[in-house]
């Protein structure tokens, strides 16, 4: 058996053991299924020591240089089959960042019955890599989750992608852009997500877009707004009107192009908000709750989540 197949078998065994633990009622108390998730409005402020912990952290890729890449997996409390899933990618300008950035969103959708994954990729600061390398890692992550969908309890036809800023860009490239595949991947497995949830995503890497100098040799192939085509998945985009990196006009152009090819694309604008306005911030940021409510509403409309009573109004 090859090293790759042995690692895949070990990963599947780890996941199966985790599900067995859930079924026996002995899941880790620090896992996403047990940690409290405070809500806004009439509820008290979130404690400053709030911890969101994944149920599993598994290796999905071993680059030629640097440490192995991990997926941080949040599982619903009750195991089931054919649940929807989503893979989140952190932001940081493709230079820095960590999967912990999307722990709160992952924990939140897991409580509604989805499987959530916060993925690691190779940013420049830690691996000396390019944007193309990061895009390849994002595609590898999507393929790994789809390959393991049956042991994760995920419906392989309902795997979404999401992320913030550069991570939103990477999520969008898995849906819209061709190429940037790792030759070690099984290219028979699709990396295409069935929907996108994007938080102030980088949508334009053209010479007038974001950090074109990092992608100047291939920007046309890796710029989401320039690669929209028929069949693009349903998408929701959250953006502050004072974003320093993503002009409102760019997001409006992206949404218009998506609709022009027949795809559902919602653009939700937040007046006066800057880049990265949506972070959890110990539960005190009302825009975390507002974007979460819009994201889960989007998932409900698409039938990925069952409708529930509305969240209380966000704290002012």
Buried (B, 14 or more C-beta within 10 A) or exposed (E): EEEEEEBBEEBBEBBEEBBEBBEEEEBBEEBBBEBEBEBBEEEEEBEEEBEBBBBBBBBBBEBEEEEEBBBBBBBBBEBEEEBBBBBBBBBBBBBEBBBBBBBBBBBBBBBBBBBBBBBBBBBBEBBEBBBBBBBBBBBBBBBBBBBBBBBBBBBBEBBBBBBBBBBBBBBBBBBBBEEBBBEEBEEEBBBBBBBBBBBBBBBBBBEEBBBBEBBEEBBEBBBBBBBBEEEBBBBBBBBBBEBEBBBBEBBBBBBEBBBEEEBBBBBBBBEEBEBBBBBBEBBEBBBBBBBBBBBBBBBBBBEBBEEEEEBEEBBE
